[in-house]
Amino acid sequence: MVIQNVPDDVKLAYLQNCRFCTGFAPAILADLQRVTVIRKYHAGETILVEGDPCEGLLSLIDGSVKLYKISPTGRELILTVFEEGMSFNEVPVFDNRRNPINVDAMEDSTLLLIPRDALTRTIQLHPEQGYAVIQRLAENLRNMLEMIEELAFMQIPNRLARLLLRLPEDHSYTQDQLAARLGTVREVVSRALTELEESGAIHCHRRRIVILDRALLEGWANHPGR
């Protein structure tokens, strides 16, 4: 749902908080503010569908969203979960292709949309801002390489330890949710949780996972051969 009549200064503040726009000159942000659209999504609502045409770059104002892929057999692999200020869908903005991922709202969320044509026109008119864009794309590439490294060299207990260190401790997670984040199945996650718990790194109680020994959990996260 598009939110109408958002004041210009509010939209400008949202753009200033957008990670992708870090380093953009104030005049450029003011120009982008004029075409930026604010949208509201309810929990569980689809934001992007893989293969659909790209409307533009999206940035999360509040709430949380998951970026994921669906395998040919229908299994969901969550690539990442984004929270306030994070931007996504940059790649199809610049390669003029379709959305490469699916995105759903995990809770009620507000997002800003910078239309693709407006963003690419801005970079063409202000090539000095190209370096800021390169930095954001380079960060995305580095994150992707780290994900590949985890998939290639780490066992599930090690990857689960890394995930638990990144997740907020005041949230509850089902084993199915953790499995989706790791690209595996619930039974494998259950065994990994048991292994971490028996080592004394964590304690599991229903859906809550409490970190008992952060240094020990970091040891699991940083030593793939463990």
Helices and strands as residue ranges (DSSP letters): H 8-16, G 19-21, H 26-33, E 37-41, E 46-48, E 56-62, E 65-70, E 76-82, E 87-88, H 90-95, E 102-105, E 109-115, H 116-125, G 127-129, H 130-153, H 156-166, H 175-182, H 186-198, E 202-205, E 208-211, H 214-222
